[in-house]
């Protein structure tokens, strides 16, 4: 299981024990957010670079086209995974997308979805149910999925399908992708409160370390 961690994940995990367990037990955690790069530098444990889920999914499709790996796209609104698959197939000729399905993270659907994925035999499963639902879903079902790699990708399928527009490159480079999404989706403002809370947590953590060291 690969988790794409951002400041919202970190703050959610403070109060959500199940989600905290998923992050702790993931096989790989990648920093999807400039806030994590800043925090890591500030705390003296710098990370190499940001790896956004929205960049990772197309990169995996390109790699899959070259190496013959098989992809399954799960989640997003009905029809979005199919549109995303069509765009990826156009962009990366030869990529094998062996399944697309919207479904939901509801427990009642899990057996049917797991059976669908196992029948398709993908090498990579991209799950777009949004965090933390997608990551909890993967964690619950991974033992029986028989998929080598499963990744929660949030709104990535929407971006690939063209349903939602991603921030301009210059905003991405400046770490302002969160601001672009807030402008486009004002209802996210409550979630965005995690950013100042995260910054404050990092700052106070550093001060505590310094006091303890002295």
Buried (B, 14 or more C-beta within 10 A) or exposed (E): BBBBBBBBBBBBBEEBEEBBEBBEEBEEBBBBBBBBBBBBEBEEEEBEEBBBBBBBBBEBBBEBBEEEBBBBBBBBEEEBBBBBBBBBBEEBEEBBBBBBBBBEBEEEBBEEBBEBBEEBEBBBBBBBBBBBBBBBBBBBBBEEBEBEBBBBBBBBBBBBBEBBEBBEEEBBEEBBBBBBBBEEEEEBEEBBEBBEBBBEBBEEEBEEEEEEEE
